């Protein structure tokens, strides 16, 4: 029997506020354990939470960017459960009345039989986008972090993260493959980065994902029993965990057994999921309205102020890149997948406005290759890297003006990255300016043709593809400095004699 996967994702996005959701403690990552805490975020007796308005602003930005309906009056709830890193014994969240519902995220579909999600530099082109519906978006506070020290035989707790503001973004079960889940998550992260509410840094835990997975006979409309795999913190982990869970559930069903509804953990070393606990239901958490917080009222004027402040979103930017810069669909998709890459492209283009496709090629090749090689996180702005976009644009301008060849430019770019120097300085100091002196090139051509009489005869006999060989030999003789267009012209003239 053939089975179909039914997948929904619950994404927790840490918001880029300077202070926590209900107190003034810092949200800065990397502080010494338990330094960013106070009686409010620790829930000590006699204290009251005070809502951070910036958190609501950010929630509204996310709701508008994902086409959600905003709830005029939402309500805070206490979600009761015990964890060692949750001092209050309950989490302030939302339940019956979330701040936003019924939106969607556009997810690129791909022209591949395997359905592999688009990655930067993958060479695959997107087709028509699919809309993955959202059930809800709500605000809540984060818990702390437990640290298990096997050598010491102890578990430690760091409460700095307690009270850090989160958005929980819950999708409908519209996703049908692990690759599509990865594509959805990438699209959602790009949206959150574009509207500057979350840095999307999965390694630091500011974007985390729980995957709900079930299978059913292909063609069926009934849902199967689902499992939830918790706290996946990379795209690879999400895709691998879902692939494993689909395979595991298929084997369970085909063996005549029943899938157990439970919460599972992803073991990245063994690349398997394993049971954590039986799956809770909403009533297990004993939700009730938080008596310390008033209902949240969001009027139309507030929503419109936030809407007016929204930046250009990825879909609109993709369309503009194709329209204004005449870029192929693939280029536009890759360049807009990350806001910092799109910003870098446009900043580079301002320094070389006549060559958008050439600038695009350089960004997708040299710049993104550097991103991959150096394993730079998306939270690190490209503008702070050793090669500012203005200098990349200037380098490409020098190619366009015939000052250097593309081959020499790649060497200059590597020096720019390493030294931080401007391209003009490197070219001048190393004598890399392109040779366009006809007499010098004629002499080099004469040497190459004299050294290869058999190939000259073959070319004149009809093997015109040998022109590339001659061009390469002249470029080698001039250490890559010859103007290739001029070399082509002069070679054709000489060989025609």
N, C-alpha and C positions, 0 to 999 in steps of 0.2 A: 504494500500500500504506500502511496505517496503522501507525504505530510507537508503542511504549510506552517511556518512559524508566525506567531502573533506576538509582537513586541511593543512594549511601552516603556518610556524612560522617565525617571524622576531625577531632575537635575537640581543640585544645590549650588547656587552662585553666591559667593561672598561679595558684598557690595563695597565699593571703593570710598567709603566714608572714613573720615579721620577718627571718629569716635564710635563707640558701640551703640546698639540700638536703643537701650534704655538707660544709659549712663554716659558719663564723660570720659571713660577709660579709652586709651588709645587702641586702635586696631592694627598697629604696625606689626609686621611679621618679623620674627627672628629675635625678639627680646629674650632675656633670661627668663626661665620658668617663673610663672606666678608674679610677674612684675606689673602686668596690666590688669589689675583686679581692684575691686572696691566692694563695700558692703552691698551695693545694689546688684552688681552682676553676680555676686556670690549668693544673693538671696537671703542675707542675714535678717533676723527678726527686726521689725520696726521700720524697714526701708520701703520706698515706693518707686516703681519704675516711671520714667518720664520719656515719652516717645521722641526719637530723633527725627525731625521733619525731613531731613535730607534723605533718610531711608525711604520715606513715602514718595518723595520726588523721583527717586531712582526706580521704585516699583512702578510708578506711573509711566516713566520713560520706557521701561521694558514692556509694559502692557500695550502701549501705543505702537511700539515697534513690531509687536507680534500680533497686531490687529485684534486685540482682546476687547471685550465689553467690560468697562470699568464699573464696579459696584459703588453706587452713591454712598451707601452706609455699610461698612464692613465691621467685623467684630473680632476681638482678640479672644483666644481660648487657651486654657491650660491643658497641655498634653502630659498626662501623668505616667511616668515610668522612672525606674531607678537605674542610673548608671553611676559608677564611681566618679566620672568626670562631669556630672551634672549636679552641682551642690544642692540646688533647690528641691530636687526630686521631681520636678516638672519642667517642661519647656513651654515658654510663651510662643504660641503659634497662631494659626487661624484654621478654622474647621468649617463650620456651616456657612459662613459668609466671608469668603476670600475677597481680596481687593480686585481681582480680575478673573474673567472666565471666557472660554469659547473663542480662542484665537487660533492662529496657525503659524507655522514656520515653513518657508519655501525651501525645499531640499533638491539640489540638482540631481537629475537622473543621468545615467551614463550610457554611452553606446558600447557597452561591453557585455558579453554573455554572462560573465561571472558577477556583474553588478558591483565591481570594485569601486569604492568611494574615491572621488577626485582628491588627489593630493597635489601639493605644489610640485610642479615639474613632472607630473606623471605622463604627460604627452597624450592624455585622453581628453576628448571634447565633450562638454555637457549637452544633453538634450533638454526637452521641456521639463521644467521643475515640477516636483510633486509637493502637495501641501500636506504636511503632517499636522493634524489638529492638536490644539492644546485644551486640556480639561480645565486647568486653573493655574493661576499664579498667586502665591501668597507669601507674606513676610513672616519670618520667625527668627529666633535667636539660635546661635550655634551652641553646642556643648564644648567641653574642654577636650583634652587629649590624654589618653592613657599611654604610658610608656612602660613596656614590659622588659625588664632587665634579667635575662636568663642567668647571667653569671652571678649576679647578686642575689638571685632568687627572690626578687621583689618587683612589685608593680608601683610605678610612680605616676603622679598626675600633674599636668601643667594646665592651669585654668586661664591662661592668657586669652584663649579663643572663646571662652565662655561669654556669651552676650554679644559676640560679633554678629552683625546683621547678615541675614541670608534671604535670598529669594528661592523658593521652591517652585520649579516650573515642571508641571506634570503633563505629559503628552497622552493623547488617546492611543489605544493599541493599533496604530495605523502602520507600523513599521513591519516589514516582512523579511528582512535579512540582516545579518551582522554588518555588512557593508553599508546598507541603508541607514542603520543605526549610527554608524560612524559618520556618515555624511550629514545626518540630522544634527548630531552633536557639534560637528565642525561649523555648520551653518548657524546654529544657535550661539556658539561661542563668538563667532564673527559679529553677530548682531549685538551681543552684550559689549563687545569691545568697541564697536562703532559708536554706540550711544554712551560709552565711557562710564558704565556702571559696574563693570567687573573686568579685572585684567585677564581672566581666563587661564591663569597659571595653575595647571593641574598638578604639577610637582609640589607646589606649596599648599595644595588643598583648597585653593580659592574657587575651583570648579570641580565638583564631584558628581558622580552619577550612580544611580541604582537602576538595574535593568530587570524588568518584569518580562518573563519569557514563558510562553506555552506553545504547544503544537496542537494541530487538529488535522483530520483527513482533508486533503486538498479538495476544495469545492464545498466544504461544510461551512455553515455560518455560526455554529455553536463554538463557544470558547472552551478550550481545554483547561486543565488545572495548571496554574502558573506558579513559578518560583520567582523569588526576588534575590538577585545577587547584589550585595551592598558595596558601597564606597569604592567604586572603580575610578581610578585616578589618572587614566591615560586613554587616548583613543585606541591604542593597541589592546589595552586591557579590556575595554568595552567590547571590541570586536571579537577578541579571542574568547572571552567569557561567554558571550552569546553563542558563538559557534560551538563551543564545548557543550553548553547547556542544551542546545537544539539536538546535538548528537546523542547526549546522555538520555534525554527524554524519549527520543526515538527508540533507542535500544530498550528502555524500560517498557514502553508500550508494546513493542514487537515481541518482547519476552512474555507478554500476557500479564504484566504487573501494572500497578497504578502509580502515576506520578503523585508524590506527596507535596501538598502546599506547604512551603517552608521558606525561610530566609537562608541564603547560602553565602559563603565567602569565596573570593577568587584567590587561588594559590598560584601566584605568578611564576614560581620556580618550577612547579610541576605542570602548569597550565591546565588545571582542573578546578572545578568548583567543588566545595565540600559543605556539608550541613553546618549551620550555625545555631539555629533555633527554629521551633515551629513558627509559622507565619502568624503574626498578630492581625486581628481585625480592629476596625475603628473603635468598637465598644470596649476593647481591651485597654485602651488608653484613658478611658473615663474623661473624655473631653467635657469641659463646661466653661462658660464665659468667665474670663479673668475679672475678678471683682476689683482689681486695682487699676484697671484701664478702661476709659470710656470708649464707646463705639467710635470708629473712625469715620468722619463725614468728609467726603471729597466732593466739592461743588464743581459745576461746569467751568467756572472761571479758572479754578486751579488746574483742571485738566488742560484747558486751552493754553495757559501759560507754559505748561510743560511741553505741549505739542509744538508751540512756536519755537522752542529751544532745541528741538530734535535736529541732529545733523543729517546729512545725506546718508541713506542706508545702502547696504551692499547691492541690492537689486537695482536701485536707481543709479548707483555708481557704475555698475556693469553696463547698463544701457547707455549711459553717457560716454563711457570709454569707447564703446562700439560706434556710437553716433558721431562724437566730436573728434575722435582720434583715428577712426576707421580701422580699429583693431579687430582681429578675428575673435570669435566667441571664446575660443580656448584662452587666448591672452587675457581677455577681459575677466574671465572666471578666475584665473590664477592670480592676477594682479589685485583683485578685490577680495580675495579670500581672507586676507589680513589687512586691517586698516593701516598698519604701519607700512606695509609693502605698497599699498595704493598711494599713501602719502609720499613715500620715497619716489615712486615712479613719477608722480606729478611734479614734485620738486626738481627732479632731474630733468624733466621735460621743459621746465621753465628756462633752464640754461641752454637747451638745445631744441627749440620749439618746432623745427622743421622736420624732425625725424622721429615721430612717435613709435613707429614699428621697430626701428633700430634701438631706441631706448628700452622698449618693452623686451626685446631679445636679450639685451645686456642685463636687465634686472632679473629676468627669469632664469638666465644661465649663470652669470658670474655672481650676482648678489645672492640669489637663493641657494646656489651651491655653497657659498660661504656660510650661509645660515645653517645648512645641513652639516657641513664639515665641522664647524665650531660648536654645534649643538646649542645654539643660542635660543633662549626661551622667547616666546611671543611677547612676554611682558617687557622685554628690553627693546627700547625704541631704536629703530635703524638709524635715526638721525644722530645718535650718539656714537655710532661706529666709526672706525678710523677713516672711512671713505665717505664724506658727506655727499648728499645727492647732487649738490651744486657742482662738485668736482667731477662726479661721474658724467653729468651733462656736459661739462667743459671738455672732458676727455673725448666724448662722442663727437662733439663739435669739431675737435681737431682732426678726427678721422674724416668727417664730412668735408672739411676744408682742404684735405689732402696733405696735412702736415705730417701725419704718421699713418702707417697701414694698420689694418685691423689686427694683424699678427703682432706688431710692435705694441699696439694698444693693450693687448692682454698682458704683456710683460709690464707695461707701465702701471696697469691697474693693480697688479700684485704688489708693486713697489709702493703705490699709494696706500694700500691697505696696511702694509708693514711699517711705513715711515710716517704716514700722515702728510706727506708733501703734496703740493699741487702738481697736476700733470705737466704743466709747462716747465716747472723746476726740474723734474726728473728727465724730461726730454732734453733739456739744455745741458744738464750735468753729465749725461751719458752719451750725448751726441746721437740721439735717436731720430732726428728729423728726417723725414722721407726724402730720398734722392729723386729729384725731378730734372736733373741736369741731363740733357739729351746726349751730350758727348760722353759723359761717364757711363750712361746706360748703353750707348752704342758699343763702347769698348767692352763692357761686360758681356753683351750679346755676342759680339764677335768671338770672344774666348770660348763661350759655351758652344757655339755652332762649330768652331774649329775642332773642339775636343770630341764632338759627336757626329762625325760625317755620315755614319750609317743611318742615324736617326733623321738627319737632315734629308737624306735621300728618300727614306721611307715616308717622311711627311710630304715631300714634293710628289711622291708617288700616290698620294691619296689618304694616308693615315693621319688625318688632321687632328686626331685626339692627342697626338704627341705634342701639340702646342702646350698643353698643361705641364708636360715634362720640362720643356724648355723654360717656361715661366718659373717653375720651381728651382731650376738650376741657376737662373739669373738672380732670383731672390736669395738663394744661398750664397752666391758670390758677393752679393751686396749686404750680407748679414741681415736680410729682411727689410732693408731700408728703401729699396727701390719702390717707386710708385707702380703698383701692379697694373693699373689701367694703361699707363704709358708704356710699360714693358710689353703688354699685349699688342698694342698698336705698332710699336717698333719691330717686334718679332715678326708679325704678319707681313710688314713691309719688307723686311730683310729676307724672309723665307720665300717671298713671291718673286724675288729677283732671279 
